[in-house]
Amino acid sequence: GKPVREIVKAAEEKNVDLIVMGARGISKIKEILLGSVSHGVARKAHCPVLIIK
């Protein structure tokens, strides 16, 4: 499946309180154009998301 959808779905099914994810060194231009899994999860999750750089 698609990573963002699968992570959000798993978090909902397990009723988690917080999702913790890492962010790799993606350039701002690529992030704006392509997005990233961690930022996609942060936008779609129904719980807080902590992104570690």
C-alpha positions as CSV (number, residue, x, y, z in Angstrom):
1,G,0.0,0.0,0.0
2,K,0.9,3.6,0.2
3,P,3.1,4.4,3.2
4,V,1.2,7.4,4.5
5,R,-2.1,5.7,4.3
6,E,-0.8,2.4,5.9
7,I,0.9,4.2,8.8
8,V,-2.2,6.3,9.5
9,K,-4.4,3.3,9.3
10,A,-2.2,1.2,11.6
11,A,-2.1,4.0,14.1
12,E,-5.9,4.3,14.1
13,E,-6.4,0.5,14.4
14,K,-4.0,0.3,17.4
15,N,-5.4,3.5,18.9
16,V,-1.9,5.0,19.4
17,D,-1.4,8.3,21.4
18,L,1.6,9.5,19.4
19,I,3.4,8.6,16.2
20,V,7.2,9.2,16.2
21,M,9.0,9.4,12.8
22,G,12.3,10.3,11.5
23,A,13.0,12.9,8.8
24,R,15.9,12.4,6.4
25,G,17.8,15.3,4.8
26,I,15.4,16.0,2.0
27,S,15.8,19.4,0.4
28,K,13.1,22.0,0.8
29,I,12.4,22.1,-3.0
30,K,11.9,18.3,-3.2
31,E,9.8,18.3,-0.1
32,I,7.5,21.0,-1.6
33,L,7.2,19.2,-4.9
34,L,7.1,15.6,-3.7
35,G,6.1,15.8,0.0
36,S,7.5,13.3,2.4
37,V,6.1,10.3,4.3
38,S,6.6,12.0,7.7
39,H,4.9,15.2,6.6
40,G,2.1,13.3,5.0
41,V,1.5,11.4,8.2
42,A,1.6,14.6,10.2
43,R,-1.1,16.1,7.9
44,K,-3.4,13.0,8.0
45,A,-3.0,11.4,11.4
46,H,-5.7,11.7,14.0
47,C,-3.1,11.9,16.8
48,P,0.1,14.0,17.4
49,V,3.1,13.2,15.2
50,L,6.6,13.9,16.5
51,I,9.2,14.2,13.6
52,I,12.8,13.8,14.6
53,K,15.5,15.2,12.4
